[in-house]
Amino acid sequence: MDWHATRPGETEAPLPERSDARLVFIGRIRTPFATRDDCPRQGRQDGPLCRVEIDPHWQAALKGIETFAELDLLYWMHEARRDLLTQTPRGGDTLGTFALRSPVRPNPIALSRVKLEGVEGGTLLVRGLDCLDGTPLIDIKPHRCSHSHGTTETSHAAP
């Protein structure tokens, strides 16, 4: 499928020339998904085992991560278009980009809650991803931690 083609009902707009932020990628995500057609619509925690490879500079930041059962990963959908205002999903009605979880958005940032299966040095083994192999990683956050407001949890270890 040509993911850069505009479907009936879709509208696009040129991107603004300004750049408001600077991101630092902290690693790469390794999945079995070579093309967008291979990717599931949303990841499932019983999905394939994937590797989240953290760059050496950031590996010390993983200290304690193994105690969490679930993590939220933020990543950059580097091959997605960024110019659609409205989209027509396969088999659906035309909707605004912000009403969809499509990778096509002005800032192609994705969020997936993943199940942490293990840690091997600077690599996380997870299930629940829906992105292309080689996707740049922006950030990792525990799903819940003792520093979160309103939590009553005292331990984050997987049962």
N, C-alpha and C positions, 0 to 999 in steps of 0.2 A: 504494500500500500504506500502511496506517496503521502507522507505525513506533512509535507509542505504545501500541498494543494489545498485550496479553499473549497469547502463544501457548500452546497446551496444553503442560503440563510446566514452564512457566516460573514462577519465584517472584520476588517482589519484597519489598523492605524499605524502611521510611522512612529518609531520609537523616539522619545525626546533625546536631545543631544547631551543633556546633563548626566552626570554620574554622581550619585549622592553618597555612596558607601564603597568601602573596600573590603572584600572578603579574603580570608586566608583559608585555603583548603588544608585540612589536617590529615588527609589520607584519601584512600580510594576504596570503593566497594567492589567486591568480586562476586558476581552472580552468574548463573547459567544462561542469562538472557542476553543474546547477542544483538537482537533487533527489538524495536518497539513492539512489533507484532508478537514477539516471544514473551513479552512482559505480561504478567497478570494485571487485571484492572486494579486490584488492591492486593497487597501482600497478605498472606495468612500465616499464622504462627505454627501451622503444621506443614508449611511450604518447604522448599529445598533449603539445605544448609548453605549459607553464604558466608563469605569472609569479609571482614571490615579491617583493612590494613591501615594502621596508623603510622604516619611518617615518624622516623626516629626522633625528630625534634620534639614531638608531642607525646611520646610513649610514657613518660613519667606521669602524665596527667591521668593515666589509666589506674593508678594506685587505688585499690578498694572497689573497683568496678565489678569484680567477680562476685560481690555479695548481693548484687541485684538480679532479680529474675527477669525484669523487663527494662528496656531502654528505649528512649525516643531518639531516633537518628534524624538529623536535618542534612539534606544533601541537595546538590545543584544539578538539575536536569539539563545538562550541558548541550544536549542535541535538540532541545525543544524550541519551537518557534516562540517568539515573544510579542507578536504584534496583533493577536486576535482579540477583539472586543466581545464578539459573540461566537459561539461554537455550536455545531450540530453533531452531537455524539452519535455513533453508529446506532441506528434504530431508535433515535430519540428526537425530541423537539429542540429547536434552537434556544439556547440559554446564554446568559451573560457568563463570561469567563469566571467571575468571582462566585458564581452559583455552581461551579463544577470543581471536581478534584483533578481535572485534566492537567497534564504536565505543561500544556501551552498556556503561559501566563506572562505578564510583564517581567516578573522576577521569578524564574522557574525554580523556586525552593520547594522541596518536598519534605514531608514529615511522615515517618513510619514508626509505629510502635513494634519493636521486635522482641523476640524471646531470646535471651542470652543462654546459649548452650555451653559455652566455654571460652577460655582465654588461653591463647598460645603465644606467649611473649607479647609482641606488639600487635597481635591480631585477635579480633573478637570473632567468635563463631556464633552466628545468629540465624534465626528463621523469622520470616515475615516481610521480606523485601519484595519490591516490585519495580526495580530500576535496572537499567542497562549495566552490563559488565564494564567496569572502569569508571563508574560515576564518581565525581569528586564529593568528598565528605566535608560538610561545614561544621557540624558539632554533634556531640553526644551528651545526652542528659538522662539521668535515672528517671524512670517513670514516677517514682515517689521516693522521697528521702526524708530523714528526720528533721531536716531544716525547712521542709515545706510547711507553710502556714496551714493549720487545721489538721495535720496528720496526727494520729495516735499510735502509729506504728513505732515499734522499738527496734525491730530487726528487719533487714531487707534481704536476707538470705533466702534463696529459693528453698522450698520445703524439701 
